[in-house]
Amino acid sequence: MIASRKITNIYDADFSVYDLEGPIQEDIRLLNLGYDRETGKGWYVMRMAPGARTIAHEHRFVEEFLILEGELIESDGTVLKPGDFVTYPPGTHHHSRTETGCLLIGIDHDGV
């Protein structure tokens, strides 16, 4: 057994309220897998209830996410489905919504 290893099962873990864009959004849940709120970088999982919408935001860093379940509709109308991997470079601005619900894993990083 490796003592320093941490295993998180995203399907069994307890999610908290989502507030990465500021206000708490009750219809979005967050599982922090290593996201550092001070730096704004790291891994997280988002579970969005049907009808949920993120607050429009601009990216300070590269944001990448992988759709695991459901569908996500981007602000330009693009529909993302399970298996779609998205990269937003720093300075991009968008919001996302879902009609069906969505589970995604994301990371914000320097792009290095």
C-alpha positions in Angstrom: 0.0 0.0 0.0 1.2 3.5 -0.9 0.6 5.7 2.2 0.5 9.0 0.4 -1.9 7.9 -2.3 -5.4 9.4 -2.3 -8.3 7.7 -4.2 -11.5 9.5 -4.8 -14.5 7.9 -6.6 -16.4 10.7 -8.2 -19.6 8.7 -8.2 -19.5 8.0 -4.5 -18.0 11.3 -3.2 -19.9 14.1 -1.4 -20.2 17.2 -3.6 -20.4 20.7 -2.1 -22.2 23.8 -3.4 -20.7 25.4 -6.5 -19.3 28.9 -6.1 -16.3 29.2 -8.5 -17.8 32.2 -10.2 -18.6 34.0 -6.9 -22.2 33.4 -5.8 -23.4 30.0 -4.7 -25.3 28.2 -7.4 -27.5 25.6 -5.7 -28.2 23.7 -9.0 -24.5 23.0 -9.6 -22.4 20.8 -7.3 -18.6 20.8 -6.9 -16.2 18.1 -6.0 -12.7 19.6 -5.4 -10.0 17.2 -6.6 -7.1 19.6 -6.1 -8.4 23.0 -7.1 -6.6 25.7 -5.2 -9.0 28.7 -4.6 -6.1 31.1 -4.0 -4.3 30.4 -7.3 -7.5 29.5 -9.3 -5.8 26.4 -10.6 -6.4 22.7 -10.3 -8.8 19.8 -10.8 -12.5 19.7 -10.0 -15.7 17.8 -10.9 -19.0 19.6 -11.6 -22.5 18.1 -11.5 -25.1 20.3 -13.0 -28.8 19.6 -12.5 -31.1 19.8 -15.5 -31.7 23.5 -16.3 -28.5 24.7 -14.5 -26.5 27.6 -16.0 -23.0 28.8 -15.1 -22.5 32.5 -14.6 -20.7 34.1 -17.6 -17.0 34.3 -16.8 -13.6 35.1 -18.3 -10.7 32.6 -18.0 -7.5 33.8 -16.3 -5.8 30.5 -17.2 -6.4 27.6 -19.6 -9.7 25.8 -18.8 -10.1 22.3 -20.0 -13.0 19.9 -19.3 -14.2 16.5 -20.3 -17.9 15.7 -20.5 -18.6 12.4 -18.7 -22.5 12.3 -18.6 -25.3 14.3 -20.1 -25.0 17.4 -22.4 -23.6 20.8 -22.0 -24.7 23.7 -24.2 -22.1 26.4 -24.6 -22.9 30.1 -25.0 -22.4 29.9 -28.8 -24.9 27.1 -29.0 -22.4 24.2 -29.4 -23.8 21.1 -27.7 -21.1 19.0 -26.0 -21.8 15.3 -25.3 -20.0 12.5 -23.3 -16.4 12.1 -24.6 -16.1 15.7 -25.8 -12.9 17.4 -24.5 -12.8 21.2 -24.6 -10.0 23.7 -24.2 -10.5 27.4 -23.6 -7.4 29.6 -23.7 -6.8 32.4 -21.2 -8.9 35.5 -21.9 -11.9 33.6 -23.4 -15.4 34.5 -22.1 -18.4 32.1 -22.0 -21.1 30.5 -19.9 -22.6 27.0 -20.1 -26.0 25.5 -19.5 -27.6 22.1 -19.6 -31.2 20.9 -20.2 -30.5 17.3 -19.4 -28.0 17.6 -16.6 -24.3 17.2 -16.9 -21.2 15.7 -15.2 -17.8 16.9 -16.2 -14.3 16.9 -14.9 -12.2 20.1 -15.4 -8.9 21.6 -14.8 -7.7 25.2 -14.8 -3.9 25.5 -15.4 -1.1 27.6 -17.0 -1.0 25.6 -20.2 2.5 24.5 -19.7 
